[in-house]
Amino acid sequence: MSQGSTNSEDESKQKGLFGHGPQIAESSRLSGDDNINADGVEVPQDLLEISMDSLDVDATSVKNIELLLARVVGNVDRGRSELSEYAGGSPRRWRSWDPREASEISDVDAVELHRWAVDPTPSAWPRAQQRMRRDRGGQLVVLRDVSMSMAGVHSTWSARVTLGLLEAARERKMRFGYVEFNHRSRKHFHPDGTFFSDDYGAIVDVAMRMKCSGWTNYEQPLSDALNEFAAMAPSRTGGHGKQQRHVLLITDGVPTHGDPLAQRQIMRAKELGVVIHSVYLGWPQTLPSALQAISTNTNGALFAAFYQPDPKEHTGSTFGPREPRIRAPVGVGLDSGHICVVEM
C-alpha cells in the first residue's frame, strides 16, 4: 500500500469513517434490498416486519391474507370516516340549543339568543353550532383458536393474519387486544395490567407462539373480549360519539364446549356496538352456523380459508417441475399449493 493511501486512511479514521463513529454502509445493489437510509447509515428493521417475514407462509397465501385484511380494515375505516358529535370538534351544522349545556353558550346564534331572551319559551330554543369530528382511534381484538386441530399450517397462517391486523392497528393508532382460546380462554395482559394497549411489540412476541392443544369453545373468549370493551370508560364525545370496536375471530372447528351458538355474546356485542368478523379455516360447505350467526348479527365480515392446490404442472419439454419454494424459519408452511380465502 502506498504512503498516500495510508495517509488517506488515517485521515478517514480521524473523521470517523473507519473504525470509529458512525459507519458508512455500502450502497445497495438493488433499490430496496437493504435497510439503508438517505445518509447511507443502516437502520434496524421493524420487529413486526421481521416477524411477518420469518413466518413460513407462501407468497400466494400472503396475498390472500392481505385481501382478507383489506376487507376487515375497510370496514373499520368506514366507521372511522363517520362524523360524531364532539365538544372540541369543528362546527359542522346547526342544532337546537340545550340550556343545560351552559358551557356551549358561545356556540349559540347571538341573534336568536337575543330574540329568545326577549320572549323566552321552551318550545323554541335558539339554535347552536353542532361541533363534530371524525372518529379516530378505537380498539381491535384478535381471538385466535389454539386448539389441537390448529397445529401446523393453520397456526402459522393465523399468526400471519394476527400480525397483519396488528400492523393495520398500528398505522391507525388503534389499541389492540389479544386472546388465545381452546376449551379455555387466555387474555394477554401487559405488565401494567391493561388488556388494550399500543405496545404492539409485546403482542408480536405472544402472537408468534405456535403451541396448540385442547378443544374449542367460542363462548368464553367472546365473553372475555366483550367484558374488556364493557369495562372501558365511555368515550369523551359529549355522550353521542363512539370509537370503533372490532373483533376478529379465527378458528377451524365447531365448538365442543360452552354454548355453541354464543347467543348471549351476540346480544351483548350488539349492545356494546362491537363488530365481530370471523375467519373459518375449512371448506365453505362446512362453515359452522354459529360463526355465520355471530358475524351476521353484529354486521361483521365472514370468511372461509382453505387449501387450494397449485395448477397441474406441465411435464413436457418446455416446462419442468417447479423449484421448491424458499422456506422461512418459523412455523409450518405448505410444500405446495396455498391457502385460498373467500368471503361468505
Secondary structure, 3 states (H helix, E strand, C coil): CCHHHHHHHHHHHHCCCCCCCCCCCCCCCCCCCCCECCCCCECCCCHHHHHHHHECCCHHHHHHHHHHHHHHHHHHHHHHCCEEEEEEEEEEEEEECCCCCHHHHHHECHHHHHHHHHCCCCCCCCEEEEEEEECCCCEEEEEEECCHHHCCHHHHHHHHHHHHHHHHHHHCCCEEEEEEECCCEEECCCCCCCCCECCHHHHHHHHCCCCCCCCCCCHHHHHHHHHHHHHCCCCCCCCCCCCCEEEEEEECCCCCCCCCCCHHHHHHHHHHCCEEEEEEECCHHHCCHHHHHHHHHCCCCEEEEEEECCCCCCCCCCCCCCCCCCCCCECCCCCCCEEEEEEC
